[in-house]
């Protein structure tokens, strides 16, 4: 096992999702749920 020093640890790029990509995925899921809900259970506007 190789021990890394502090400079080598700072240079490592992770493989996780960024915050923006996570927000985009959550936003798309919420939008799709809203479209399905509007199609299955349409409500009239009160105007």
C-alpha positions as CSV (number, residue, x, y, z in Angstrom):
1,X,0.0,0.0,0.0
2,X,1.3,3.4,-1.0
3,X,0.8,6.4,1.4
4,X,0.1,9.7,-0.4
5,X,1.3,13.0,0.9
6,X,-1.0,16.0,1.2
7,X,-0.2,17.4,-2.3
8,X,-0.9,14.1,-4.0
9,X,-4.2,13.8,-2.1
10,X,-5.3,17.2,-3.3
11,X,-4.7,16.3,-6.9
12,X,-7.1,13.3,-6.8
13,X,-10.3,13.8,-8.8
14,X,-13.3,12.0,-7.5
15,X,-15.9,10.2,-9.6
16,X,-19.0,11.5,-7.8
17,X,-21.7,13.6,-9.2
18,X,-21.4,17.4,-8.9
19,X,-24.1,19.4,-7.1
20,X,-25.4,20.9,-10.4
21,X,-25.9,17.5,-12.0
22,X,-27.7,16.2,-8.9
23,X,-30.0,19.2,-9.0
24,X,-30.7,18.7,-12.7
25,X,-31.6,15.0,-12.2
26,X,-33.9,15.9,-9.2
27,X,-35.5,18.7,-11.2
28,X,-36.2,16.4,-14.2
29,X,-37.7,13.7,-11.9
30,X,-40.0,16.3,-10.3
31,X,-41.0,17.7,-13.7
32,X,-41.9,14.2,-15.0
33,X,-43.9,13.4,-11.9
34,X,-45.8,16.7,-12.3
35,X,-46.6,15.9,-16.0
36,X,-47.8,12.4,-15.1
37,X,-49.9,13.7,-12.2
38,X,-51.4,16.4,-14.5
39,X,-52.3,13.8,-17.1
40,X,-53.8,11.3,-14.7
41,X,-55.6,13.8,-12.4
42,X,-56.3,17.0,-14.3
43,X,-57.7,19.9,-12.2
44,X,-59.5,23.0,-13.6
45,X,-58.2,26.5,-13.0
46,X,-60.4,28.6,-10.7
47,X,-60.6,31.7,-12.8
